[in-house]
Amino acid sequence: MTREQQPQQPRSAWEEAEAEGMDMSLVDCNLEKSVWERLVTHDRALSFALQLRAAMKRRQADVAT
């Protein structure tokens, strides 16, 4: 049986993501962190997002008046 005739192994989700052009090094980097470190990072990002949302609402209120 030639190489072309051999059934291909299904690619893992990781390989599929890489094939689609996703930067999996970011996932690797985050998986190196402890759970606590990931929770702290998430909390900081959430806080920043909420601050941005509040600032946008204030700006919209200022523009409307």
N, CA, C, O and CB atoms as a CASP TS submission, in Angstrom:
PFRMAT TS
TARGET T0000
AUTHOR 0000-0000-0000
METHOD Language model
MODEL 1
PARENT N/A
ATOM      1  N   MET     1       0.852  -1.176   0.000  1.00  0.00           N
ATOM      2  CA  MET     1       0.000   0.000   0.000  1.00  0.00           C
ATOM      3  C   MET     1       0.895   1.236   0.000  1.00  0.00           C
ATOM      4  O   MET     1       1.794   1.356   0.832  1.00  0.00           O
ATOM      5  CB  MET     1      -0.968   0.000   1.227  1.00  0.00           C
ATOM      6  N   THR     2       0.651   2.141  -0.923  1.00  0.00           N
ATOM      7  CA  THR     2       1.467   3.344  -1.000  1.00  0.00           C
ATOM      8  C   THR     2       1.004   4.348   0.042  1.00  0.00           C
ATOM      9  O   THR     2      -0.065   4.217   0.638  1.00  0.00           O
ATOM     10  CB  THR     2       1.405   3.960  -2.410  1.00  0.00           C
ATOM     11  N   ARG     3       1.840   5.346   0.238  1.00  0.00           N
ATOM     12  CA  ARG     3       1.535   6.395   1.207  1.00  0.00           C
ATOM     13  C   ARG     3       0.213   7.093   0.863  1.00  0.00           C
ATOM     14  O   ARG     3      -0.560   7.446   1.754  1.00  0.00           O
ATOM     15  CB  ARG     3       2.682   7.422   1.259  1.00  0.00           C
ATOM     16  N   GLU     4      -0.034   7.286  -0.422  1.00  0.00           N
ATOM     17  CA  GLU     4      -1.253   7.957  -0.869  1.00  0.00           C
ATOM     18  C   GLU     4      -2.494   7.110  -0.609  1.00  0.00           C
ATOM     19  O   GLU     4      -3.588   7.650  -0.448  1.00  0.00           O
ATOM     20  CB  GLU     4      -1.156   8.289  -2.352  1.00  0.00           C
ATOM     21  N   GLN     5      -2.335   5.791  -0.566  1.00  0.00           N
ATOM     22  CA  GLN     5      -3.468   4.897  -0.374  1.00  0.00           C
ATOM     23  C   GLN     5      -3.773   4.661   1.103  1.00  0.00           C
ATOM     24  O   GLN     5      -4.866   4.210   1.444  1.00  0.00           O
ATOM     25  CB  GLN     5      -3.204   3.576  -1.062  1.00  0.00           C
ATOM     26  N   GLN     6      -2.828   4.959   1.974  1.00  0.00           N
ATOM     27  CA  GLN     6      -3.040   4.717   3.393  1.00  0.00           C
ATOM     28  C   GLN     6      -4.083   5.687   3.926  1.00  0.00           C
ATOM     29  O   GLN     6      -4.074   6.871   3.587  1.00  0.00           O
ATOM     30  CB  GLN     6      -1.719   4.851   4.178  1.00  0.00           C
ATOM     31  N   PRO     7      -4.981   5.181   4.763  1.00  0.00           N
ATOM     32  CA  PRO     7      -5.972   6.101   5.339  1.00  0.00           C
ATOM     33  C   PRO     7      -5.277   7.117   6.243  1.00  0.00           C
ATOM     34  O   PRO     7      -4.383   6.774   7.017  1.00  0.00           O
ATOM     35  CB  PRO     7      -7.055   5.318   6.137  1.00  0.00           C
ATOM     36  N   GLN     8      -5.707   8.369   6.129  1.00  0.00           N
ATOM     37  CA  GLN     8      -5.092   9.417   6.931  1.00  0.00           C
ATOM     38  C   GLN     8      -5.644   9.385   8.342  1.00  0.00           C
ATOM     39  O   GLN     8      -6.825   9.118   8.566  1.00  0.00           O
ATOM     40  CB  GLN     8      -5.319  10.793   6.298  1.00  0.00           C
ATOM     41  N   GLN     9      -4.754   9.666   9.292  1.00  0.00           N
ATOM     42  CA  GLN     9      -5.180   9.793  10.682  1.00  0.00           C
ATOM     43  C   GLN     9      -5.946  11.099  10.822  1.00  0.00           C
ATOM     44  O   GLN     9      -5.523  12.119  10.278  1.00  0.00           O
ATOM     45  CB  GLN     9      -3.960   9.745  11.664  1.00  0.00           C
ATOM     46  N   PRO    10      -7.053  11.089  11.534  1.00  0.00           N
ATOM     47  CA  PRO    10      -7.752  12.369  11.739  1.00  0.00           C
ATOM     48  C   PRO    10      -6.876  13.326  12.533  1.00  0.00           C
ATOM     49  O   PRO    10      -6.161  12.921  13.449  1.00  0.00           O
ATOM     50  CB  PRO    10      -9.102  12.151  12.469  1.00  0.00           C
ATOM     51  N   ARG    11      -6.944  14.600  12.167  1.00  0.00           N
ATOM     52  CA  ARG    11      -6.152  15.602  12.875  1.00  0.00           C
ATOM     53  C   ARG    11      -6.833  15.931  14.191  1.00  0.00           C
ATOM     54  O   ARG    11      -8.057  15.888  14.319  1.00  0.00           O
ATOM     55  CB  ARG    11      -5.966  16.882  12.016  1.00  0.00           C
ATOM     56  N   SER    12      -5.999  16.258  15.157  1.00  0.00           N
ATOM     57  CA  SER    12      -6.537  16.677  16.450  1.00  0.00           C
ATOM     58  C   SER    12      -7.118  18.076  16.320  1.00  0.00           C
ATOM     59  O   SER    12      -6.853  18.778  15.344  1.00  0.00           O
ATOM     60  CB  SER    12      -5.442  16.637  17.552  1.00  0.00           C
ATOM     61  N   ALA    13      -7.905  18.474  17.300  1.00  0.00           N
ATOM     62  CA  ALA    13      -8.472  19.822  17.312  1.00  0.00           C
ATOM     63  C   ALA    13      -7.350  20.853  17.298  1.00  0.00           C
ATOM     64  O   ALA    13      -7.474  21.910  16.679  1.00  0.00           O
ATOM     65  CB  ALA    13      -9.382  20.026  18.549  1.00  0.00           C
ATOM     66  N   TRP    14      -6.259  20.539  17.981  1.00  0.00           N
ATOM     67  CA  TRP    14      -5.099  21.431  18.023  1.00  0.00           C
ATOM     68  C   TRP    14      -4.530  21.628  16.616  1.00  0.00           C
ATOM     69  O   TRP    14      -4.270  22.753  16.187  1.00  0.00           O
ATOM     70  CB  TRP    14      -4.010  20.865  18.971  1.00  0.00           C
ATOM     71  N   GLU    15      -4.342  20.509  15.908  1.00  0.00           N
ATOM     72  CA  GLU    15      -3.811  20.566  14.541  1.00  0.00           C
ATOM     73  C   GLU    15      -4.776  21.282  13.600  1.00  0.00           C
ATOM     74  O   GLU    15      -4.350  22.026  12.716  1.00  0.00           O
ATOM     75  CB  GLU    15      -3.527  19.152  14.019  1.00  0.00           C
ATOM     76  N   GLU    16      -6.069  21.059  13.791  1.00  0.00           N
ATOM     77  CA  GLU    16      -7.082  21.741  12.971  1.00  0.00           C
ATOM     78  C   GLU    16      -7.004  23.252  13.179  1.00  0.00           C
ATOM     79  O   GLU    16      -7.063  24.027  12.224  1.00  0.00           O
ATOM     80  CB  GLU    16      -8.503  21.226  13.316  1.00  0.00           C
ATOM     81  N   ALA    17      -6.872  23.653  14.437  1.00  0.00           N
ATOM     82  CA  ALA    17      -6.788  25.084  14.742  1.00  0.00           C
ATOM     83  C   ALA    17      -5.540  25.697  14.110  1.00  0.00           C
ATOM     84  O   ALA    17      -5.606  26.782  13.532  1.00  0.00           O
ATOM     85  CB  ALA    17      -6.777  25.313  16.268  1.00  0.00           C
ATOM     86  N   GLU    18      -4.415  25.011  14.216  1.00  0.00           N
ATOM     87  CA  GLU    18      -3.180  25.511  13.595  1.00  0.00           C
ATOM     88  C   GLU    18      -3.331  25.600  12.086  1.00  0.00           C
ATOM     89  O   GLU    18      -2.864  26.556  11.466  1.00  0.00           O
ATOM     90  CB  GLU    18      -1.990  24.606  13.951  1.00  0.00           C
ATOM     91  N   ALA    19      -3.984  24.601  11.491  1.00  0.00           N
ATOM     92  CA  ALA    19      -4.181  24.598  10.045  1.00  0.00           C
ATOM     93  C   ALA    19      -5.056  25.767   9.600  1.00  0.00           C
ATOM     94  O   ALA    19      -4.926  26.252   8.476  1.00  0.00           O
ATOM     95  CB  ALA    19      -4.806  23.278   9.599  1.00  0.00           C
ATOM     96  N   GLU    20      -5.941  26.215  10.478  1.00  0.00           N
ATOM     97  CA  GLU    20      -6.814  27.356  10.171  1.00  0.00           C
ATOM     98  C   GLU    20      -6.129  28.694  10.445  1.00  0.00           C
ATOM     99  O   GLU    20      -6.706  29.756  10.211  1.00  0.00           O
ATOM    100  CB  GLU    20      -8.100  27.263  10.984  1.00  0.00           C
ATOM    101  N   GLY    21      -4.882  28.628  10.948  1.00  0.00           N
ATOM    102  CA  GLY    21      -4.106  29.845  11.148  1.00  0.00           C
ATOM    103  C   GLY    21      -4.178  30.421  12.551  1.00  0.00           C
ATOM    104  O   GLY    21      -3.742  31.551  12.773  1.00  0.00           O
ATOM    105  N   MET    22      -4.715  29.672  13.498  1.00  0.00           N
ATOM    106  CA  MET    22      -4.781  30.173  14.872  1.00  0.00           C
ATOM    107  C   MET    22      -3.404  30.097  15.523  1.00  0.00           C
ATOM    108  O   MET    22      -2.643  29.159  15.286  1.00  0.00           O
ATOM    109  CB  MET    22      -5.813  29.371  15.698  1.00  0.00           C
ATOM    110  N   ASP    23      -3.094  31.100  16.350  1.00  0.00           N
ATOM    111  CA  ASP    23      -1.818  31.153  17.058  1.00  0.00           C
ATOM    112  C   ASP    23      -1.950  30.351  18.345  1.00  0.00           C
ATOM    113  O   ASP    23      -2.392  30.877  19.367  1.00  0.00           O
ATOM    114  CB  ASP    23      -1.391  32.628  17.356  1.00  0.00           C
ATOM    115  N   MET    24      -1.573  29.099  18.297  1.00  0.00           N
ATOM    116  CA  MET    24      -1.725  28.211  19.447  1.00  0.00           C
ATOM    117  C   MET    24      -0.658  28.462  20.516  1.00  0.00           C
ATOM    118  O   MET    24      -0.737  27.906  21.612  1.00  0.00           O
ATOM    119  CB  MET    24      -1.667  26.760  18.992  1.00  0.00           C
ATOM    120  N   SER    25       0.336  29.293  20.205  1.00  0.00           N
ATOM    121  CA  SER    25       1.345  29.607  21.219  1.00  0.00           C
ATOM    122  C   SER    25       0.712  30.375  22.380  1.00  0.00           C
ATOM    123  O   SER    25       1.184  30.286  23.513  1.00  0.00           O
ATOM    124  CB  SER    25       2.503  30.428  20.601  1.00  0.00           C
ATOM    125  N   LEU    26      -0.357  31.129  22.102  1.00  0.00           N
ATOM    126  CA  LEU    26      -1.051  31.844  23.175  1.00  0.00           C
ATOM    127  C   LEU    26      -1.727  30.863  24.136  1.00  0.00           C
ATOM    128  O   LEU    26      -1.733  31.068  25.349  1.00  0.00           O
ATOM    129  CB  LEU    26      -2.094  32.815  22.585  1.00  0.00           C
ATOM    130  N   VAL    27      -2.287  29.810  23.580  1.00  0.00           N
ATOM    131  CA  VAL    27      -2.899  28.771  24.417  1.00  0.00           C
ATOM    132  C   VAL    27      -1.819  28.100  25.250  1.00  0.00           C
ATOM    133  O   VAL    27      -1.988  27.896  26.453  1.00  0.00           O
ATOM    134  CB  VAL    27      -3.653  27.720  23.550  1.00  0.00           C
ATOM    135  N   ASP    28      -0.707  27.758  24.604  1.00  0.00           N
ATOM    136  CA  ASP    28       0.418  27.146  25.328  1.00  0.00           C
ATOM    137  C   ASP    28       0.860  28.023  26.490  1.00  0.00           C
ATOM    138  O   ASP    28       1.066  27.543  27.605  1.00  0.00           O
ATOM    139  CB  ASP    28       1.602  26.900  24.378  1.00  0.00           C
ATOM    140  N   CYS    29       1.003  29.309  26.215  1.00  0.00           N
ATOM    141  CA  CYS    29       1.456  30.254  27.236  1.00  0.00           C
ATOM    142  C   CYS    29       0.498  30.264  28.426  1.00  0.00           C
ATOM    143  O   CYS    29       0.933  30.256  29.578  1.00  0.00           O
ATOM    144  CB  CYS    29       1.582  31.669  26.644  1.00  0.00           C
ATOM    145  N   ASN    30      -0.798  30.282  28.147  1.00  0.00           N
ATOM    146  CA  ASN    30      -1.779  30.315  29.228  1.00  0.00           C
ATOM    147  C   ASN    30      -1.839  29.005  29.992  1.00  0.00           C
ATOM    148  O   ASN    30      -2.080  29.008  31.200  1.00  0.00           O
ATOM    149  CB  ASN    30      -3.143  30.643  28.679  1.00  0.00           C
ATOM    150  N   LEU    31      -1.627  27.894  29.320  1.00  0.00           N
ATOM    151  CA  LEU    31      -1.660  26.605  30.004  1.00  0.00           C
ATOM    152  C   LEU    31      -0.439  26.404  30.912  1.00  0.00           C
ATOM    153  O   LEU    31      -0.453  25.550  31.798  1.00  0.00           O
ATOM    154  CB  LEU    31      -1.736  25.477  28.981  1.00  0.00           C
ATOM    155  N   GLU    32       0.604  27.190  30.686  1.00  0.00           N
ATOM    156  CA  GLU    32       1.766  27.123  31.570  1.00  0.00           C
ATOM    157  C   GLU    32       1.487  27.796  32.909  1.00  0.00           C
ATOM    158  O   GLU    32       2.183  27.540  33.891  1.00  0.00           O
ATOM    159  CB  GLU    32       2.977  27.772  30.903  1.00  0.00           C
ATOM    160  N   LYS    33       0.472  28.654  32.952  1.00  0.00           N
ATOM    161  CA  LYS    33       0.113  29.355  34.181  1.00  0.00           C
ATOM    162  C   LYS    33      -0.686  28.430  35.089  1.00  0.00           C
ATOM    163  O   LYS    33      -1.315  27.473  34.639  1.00  0.00           O
ATOM    164  CB  LYS    33      -0.691  30.636  33.867  1.00  0.00           C
ATOM    165  N   SER    34      -0.643  28.743  36.373  1.00  0.00           N
ATOM    166  CA  SER    34      -1.468  27.987  37.309  1.00  0.00           C
ATOM    167  C   SER    34      -2.918  28.437  37.150  1.00  0.00           C
ATOM    168  O   SER    34      -3.196  29.464  36.530  1.00  0.00           O
ATOM    169  CB  SER    34      -0.976  28.182  38.783  1.00  0.00           C
ATOM    170  N   VAL    35      -3.825  27.666  37.708  1.00  0.00           N
ATOM    171  CA  VAL    35      -5.243  28.041  37.659  1.00  0.00           C
ATOM    172  C   VAL    35      -5.433  29.404  38.311  1.00  0.00           C
ATOM    173  O   VAL    35      -6.164  30.246  37.790  1.00  0.00           O
ATOM    174  CB  VAL    35      -6.128  26.974  38.363  1.00  0.00           C
ATOM    175  N   TRP    36      -4.780  29.623  39.442  1.00  0.00           N
ATOM    176  CA  TRP    36      -4.914  30.899  40.141  1.00  0.00           C
ATOM    177  C   TRP    36      -4.446  32.061  39.262  1.00  0.00           C
ATOM    178  O   TRP    36      -5.108  33.097  39.196  1.00  0.00           O
ATOM    179  CB  TRP    36      -4.116  30.873  41.452  1.00  0.00           C
ATOM    180  N   GLU    37      -3.311  31.890  38.592  1.00  0.00           N
ATOM    181  CA  GLU    37      -2.797  32.948  37.709  1.00  0.00           C
ATOM    182  C   GLU    37      -3.775  33.238  36.572  1.00  0.00           C
ATOM    183  O   GLU    37      -3.967  34.394  36.197  1.00  0.00           O
ATOM    184  CB  GLU    37      -1.425  32.548  37.132  1.00  0.00           C
ATOM    185  N   ARG    38      -4.392  32.188  36.023  1.00  0.00           N
ATOM    186  CA  ARG    38      -5.369  32.393  34.953  1.00  0.00           C
ATOM    187  C   ARG    38      -6.608  33.114  35.470  1.00  0.00           C
ATOM    188  O   ARG    38      -7.174  33.951  34.768  1.00  0.00           O
ATOM    189  CB  ARG    38      -5.765  31.052  34.327  1.00  0.00           C
ATOM    190  N   LEU    39      -7.033  32.798  36.688  1.00  0.00           N
ATOM    191  CA  LEU    39      -8.191  33.483  37.273  1.00  0.00           C
ATOM    192  C   LEU    39      -7.894  34.961  37.505  1.00  0.00           C
ATOM    193  O   LEU    39      -8.741  35.814  37.241  1.00  0.00           O
ATOM    194  CB  LEU    39      -8.597  32.815  38.595  1.00  0.00           C
ATOM    195  N   VAL    40      -6.709  35.262  37.992  1.00  0.00           N
ATOM    196  CA  VAL    40      -6.326  36.658  38.229  1.00  0.00           C
ATOM    197  C   VAL    40      -6.280  37.415  36.897  1.00  0.00           C
ATOM    198  O   VAL    40      -6.763  38.544  36.808  1.00  0.00           O
ATOM    199  CB  VAL    40      -4.946  36.738  38.952  1.00  0.00           C
ATOM    200  N   THR    41      -5.701  36.798  35.868  1.00  0.00           N
ATOM    201  CA  THR    41      -5.635  37.426  34.552  1.00  0.00           C
ATOM    202  C   THR    41      -7.040  37.684  34.013  1.00  0.00           C
ATOM    203  O   THR    41      -7.318  38.750  33.463  1.00  0.00           O
ATOM    204  CB  THR    41      -4.837  36.545  33.571  1.00  0.00           C
ATOM    205  N   HIS    42      -7.911  36.709  34.174  1.00  0.00           N
ATOM    206  CA  HIS    42      -9.295  36.866  33.713  1.00  0.00           C
ATOM    207  C   HIS    42      -9.982  38.000  34.464  1.00  0.00           C
ATOM    208  O   HIS    42     -10.675  38.818  33.860  1.00  0.00           O
ATOM    209  CB  HIS    42     -10.083  35.552  33.896  1.00  0.00           C
ATOM    210  N   ASP    43      -9.790  38.047  35.773  1.00  0.00           N
ATOM    211  CA  ASP    43     -10.412  39.090  36.587  1.00  0.00           C
ATOM    212  C   ASP    43      -9.957  40.479  36.147  1.00  0.00           C
ATOM    213  O   ASP    43     -10.761  41.407  36.069  1.00  0.00           O
ATOM    214  CB  ASP    43     -10.085  38.876  38.066  1.00  0.00           C
ATOM    215  N   ARG    44      -8.672  40.613  35.863  1.00  0.00           N
ATOM    216  CA  ARG    44      -8.148  41.906  35.401  1.00  0.00           C
ATOM    217  C   ARG    44      -8.738  42.290  34.046  1.00  0.00           C
ATOM    218  O   ARG    44      -9.104  43.446  33.830  1.00  0.00           O
ATOM    219  CB  ARG    44      -6.614  41.861  35.309  1.00  0.00           C
ATOM    220  N   ALA    45      -8.831  41.328  33.140  1.00  0.00           N
ATOM    221  CA  ALA    45      -9.388  41.605  31.818  1.00  0.00           C
ATOM    222  C   ALA    45     -10.866  41.972  31.920  1.00  0.00           C
ATOM    223  O   ALA    45     -11.330  42.878  31.228  1.00  0.00           O
ATOM    224  CB  ALA    45      -9.204  40.393  30.892  1.00  0.00           C
ATOM    225  N   LEU    46     -11.598  41.278  32.772  1.00  0.00           N
ATOM    226  CA  LEU    46     -13.012  41.586  32.964  1.00  0.00           C
ATOM    227  C   LEU    46     -13.191  42.979  33.553  1.00  0.00           C
ATOM    228  O   LEU    46     -14.065  43.728  33.117  1.00  0.00           O
ATOM    229  CB  LEU    46     -13.669  40.542  33.871  1.00  0.00           C
ATOM    230  N   SER    47     -12.384  43.327  34.522  1.00  0.00           N
ATOM    231  CA  SER    47     -12.456  44.644  35.128  1.00  0.00           C
ATOM    232  C   SER    47     -12.190  45.728  34.090  1.00  0.00           C
ATOM    233  O   SER    47     -12.887  46.742  34.056  1.00  0.00           O
ATOM    234  CB  SER    47     -11.460  44.755  36.282  1.00  0.00           C
ATOM    235  N   PHE    48     -11.197  45.519  33.256  1.00  0.00           N
ATOM    236  CA  PHE    48     -10.872  46.483  32.203  1.00  0.00           C
ATOM    237  C   PHE    48     -12.035  46.625  31.222  1.00  0.00           C
ATOM    238  O   PHE    48     -12.394  47.737  30.835  1.00  0.00           O
ATOM    239  CB  PHE    48      -9.594  46.055  31.455  1.00  0.00           C
ATOM    240  N   ALA    49     -12.621  45.497  30.822  1.00  0.00           N
ATOM    241  CA  ALA    49     -13.750  45.526  29.887  1.00  0.00           C
ATOM    242  C   ALA    49     -14.931  46.283  30.484  1.00  0.00           C
ATOM    243  O   ALA    49     -15.588  47.058  29.789  1.00  0.00           O
ATOM    244  CB  ALA    49     -14.175  44.096  29.512  1.00  0.00           C
ATOM    245  N   LEU    50     -15.203  46.065  31.761  1.00  0.00           N
ATOM    246  CA  LEU    50     -16.314  46.768  32.413  1.00  0.00           C
ATOM    247  C   LEU    50     -16.034  48.269  32.521  1.00  0.00           C
ATOM    248  O   LEU    50     -16.947  49.083  32.387  1.00  0.00           O
ATOM    249  CB  LEU    50     -16.570  46.180  33.811  1.00  0.00           C
ATOM    250  N   GLN    51     -14.785  48.630  32.760  1.00  0.00           N
ATOM    251  CA  GLN    51     -14.414  50.045  32.796  1.00  0.00           C
ATOM    252  C   GLN    51     -14.610  50.685  31.423  1.00  0.00           C
ATOM    253  O   GLN    51     -15.106  51.808  31.324  1.00  0.00           O
ATOM    254  CB  GLN    51     -12.953  50.211  33.258  1.00  0.00           C
ATOM    255  N   LEU    52     -14.226  49.980  30.377  1.00  0.00           N
ATOM    256  CA  LEU    52     -14.429  50.495  29.021  1.00  0.00           C
ATOM    257  C   LEU    52     -15.911  50.675  28.715  1.00  0.00           C
ATOM    258  O   LEU    52     -16.313  51.687  28.141  1.00  0.00           O
ATOM    259  CB  LEU    52     -13.793  49.556  27.992  1.00  0.00           C
ATOM    260  N   ARG    53     -16.719  49.695  29.098  1.00  0.00           N
ATOM    261  CA  ARG    53     -18.153  49.786  28.864  1.00  0.00           C
ATOM    262  C   ARG    53     -18.750  50.997  29.577  1.00  0.00           C
ATOM    263  O   ARG    53     -19.558  51.727  29.003  1.00  0.00           O
ATOM    264  CB  ARG    53     -18.847  48.505  29.326  1.00  0.00           C
ATOM    265  N   ALA    54     -18.347  51.207  30.833  1.00  0.00           N
ATOM    266  CA  ALA    54     -18.855  52.351  31.597  1.00  0.00           C
ATOM    267  C   ALA    54     -18.420  53.668  30.946  1.00  0.00           C
ATOM    268  O   ALA    54     -19.207  54.612  30.876  1.00  0.00           O
ATOM    269  CB  ALA    54     -18.358  52.289  33.063  1.00  0.00           C
ATOM    270  N   ALA    55     -17.186  53.735  30.475  1.00  0.00           N
ATOM    271  CA  ALA    55     -16.698  54.951  29.822  1.00  0.00           C
ATOM    272  C   ALA    55     -17.474  55.226  28.531  1.00  0.00           C
ATOM    273  O   ALA    55     -17.779  56.378  28.224  1.00  0.00           O
ATOM    274  CB  ALA    55     -15.191  54.831  29.522  1.00  0.00           C
ATOM    275  N   MET    56     -17.787  54.186  27.789  1.00  0.00           N
ATOM    276  CA  MET    56     -18.562  54.368  26.561  1.00  0.00           C
ATOM    277  C   MET    56     -19.972  54.872  26.879  1.00  0.00           C
ATOM    278  O   MET    56     -20.498  55.730  26.170  1.00  0.00           O
ATOM    279  CB  MET    56     -18.634  53.046  25.770  1.00  0.00           C
ATOM    280  N   LYS    57     -20.574  54.348  27.926  1.00  0.00           N
ATOM    281  CA  LYS    57     -21.914  54.813  28.307  1.00  0.00           C
ATOM    282  C   LYS    57     -21.871  56.269  28.742  1.00  0.00           C
ATOM    283  O   LYS    57     -22.762  57.044  28.394  1.00  0.00           O
ATOM    284  CB  LYS    57     -22.492  53.940  29.437  1.00  0.00           C
ATOM    285  N   ARG    58     -20.838  56.657  29.506  1.00  0.00           N
ATOM    286  CA  ARG    58     -20.704  58.060  29.921  1.00  0.00           C
ATOM    287  C   ARG    58     -20.532  58.952  28.696  1.00  0.00           C
ATOM    288  O   ARG    58     -21.129  60.026  28.623  1.00  0.00           O
ATOM    289  CB  ARG    58     -19.503  58.237  30.890  1.00  0.00           C
ATOM    290  N   ARG    59     -19.727  58.519  27.744  1.00  0.00           N
ATOM    291  CA  ARG    59     -19.489  59.311  26.539  1.00  0.00           C
ATOM    292  C   ARG    59     -20.777  59.462  25.728  1.00  0.00           C
ATOM    293  O   ARG    59     -21.076  60.546  25.227  1.00  0.00           O
ATOM    294  CB  ARG    59     -18.388  58.663  25.677  1.00  0.00           C
ATOM    295  N   GLN    60     -21.525  58.388  25.602  1.00  0.00           N
ATOM    296  CA  GLN    60     -22.787  58.456  24.866  1.00  0.00           C
ATOM    297  C   GLN    60     -23.768  59.403  25.551  1.00  0.00           C
ATOM    298  O   GLN    60     -24.506  60.127  24.883  1.00  0.00           O
ATOM    299  CB  GLN    60     -23.407  57.057  24.735  1.00  0.00           C
ATOM    300  N   ALA    61     -23.776  59.399  26.891  1.00  0.00           N
ATOM    301  CA  ALA    61     -24.650  60.297  27.637  1.00  0.00           C
ATOM    302  C   ALA    61     -24.214  61.738  27.431  1.00  0.00           C
ATOM    303  O   ALA    61     -25.057  62.624  27.297  1.00  0.00           O
ATOM    304  CB  ALA    61     -24.648  59.944  29.134  1.00  0.00           C
ATOM    305  N   ASP    62     -22.912  61.985  27.403  1.00  0.00           N
ATOM    306  CA  ASP    62     -22.396  63.350  27.176  1.00  0.00           C
ATOM    307  C   ASP    62     -22.741  63.849  25.778  1.00  0.00           C
ATOM    308  O   ASP    62     -23.090  65.017  25.602  1.00  0.00           O
ATOM    309  CB  ASP    62     -20.869  63.390  27.379  1.00  0.00           C
ATOM    310  N   VAL    63     -22.645  62.977  24.793  1.00  0.00           N
ATOM    311  CA  VAL    63     -22.936  63.362  23.409  1.00  0.00           C
ATOM    312  C   VAL    63     -24.434  63.641  23.241  1.00  0.00           C
ATOM    313  O   VAL    63     -24.818  64.527  22.477  1.00  0.00           O
ATOM    314  CB  VAL    63     -22.480  62.250  22.426  1.00  0.00           C
ATOM    315  N   ALA    64     -25.270  62.891  23.948  1.00  0.00           N
ATOM    316  CA  ALA    64     -26.731  63.039  23.821  1.00  0.00           C
ATOM    317  C   ALA    64     -27.226  64.324  24.455  1.00  0.00           C
ATOM    318  O   ALA    64     -28.301  64.801  24.093  1.00  0.00           O
ATOM    319  CB  ALA    64     -27.443  61.851  24.457  1.00  0.00           C
ATOM    320  N   THR    65     -26.483  64.901  25.386  1.00  0.00           N
ATOM    321  CA  THR    65     -26.935  66.116  26.063  1.00  0.00           C
ATOM    322  C   THR    65     -26.419  67.368  25.410  1.00  0.00           C
ATOM    323  O   THR    65     -26.716  68.471  25.869  1.00  0.00           O
ATOM    324  CB  THR    65     -26.515  66.097  27.496  1.00  0.00           C
TER
END
